Amino acid sequence: MKPSFVFLIDDNGQAVKQLTKEMRKITHVPVQTWNGWDTDWFTSWLLQWGWLRKGFLLFILFITVLLTIACFTPCLIATIRKLAGQVTYQQMMILYKPEGTEAQSP
């Protein structure tokens, strides 16, 4: 059997046509369509009622949002405290005057 990547070009250019035909076969990608989210793998054990499946997924989403809020709340509180401390420190430094500076002013 002759390898497909070795071609001898004849006078009519048949090998080039064959090569391009094989290249098109290799590079052809069929049209892909989107059919939405496939959640059957996650809810296949539930009863086959549509409202029950959607309700379960909404419940999981709700729990995920609550856990996310619970994780980010300490970070947010620490950031606010740090910002308040920096502002307070800057205001104190503006009001602070070292001793003996009143006599040196021109």
HUZIKA-V586584 format. One record per pair of residues at least 4 apart in sequence whose C-alpha atoms are under 8 Angstrom apart, sorted by the first residue. I is the first residue (numbers start at 1). J is the second residue. Records with the same first field share a line. If there is no record, write none. Layout:
BEGIN
I->J + J
END
This chain:
BEGIN
2->6
5->19
7->15 + 16 + 19
8->15
9->13 + 14 + 15 + 16
10->14 + 15
13->17
14->18
15->19
16->20
17->21
18->22
19->23
20->24
21->25
22->26
23->27
24->28
39->43
40->44
43->53
44->48
46->52 + 53
47->52 + 53
48->52 + 53
49->53
50->54
51->55
52->56
53->57
54->58
55->59
56->60
57->61
58->62
59->63
60->64
61->65
62->66
63->67
64->68
65->69
66->70
67->71
68->72
69->73
70->74
71->75
72->76
73->77
74->78
75->79
76->80
77->81
78->82
79->83
80->84
81->85
82->86
83->87
84->88
85->89
86->90
87->91
88->92
89->93
90->94
91->95
92->96
97->101
100->104
101->105
END
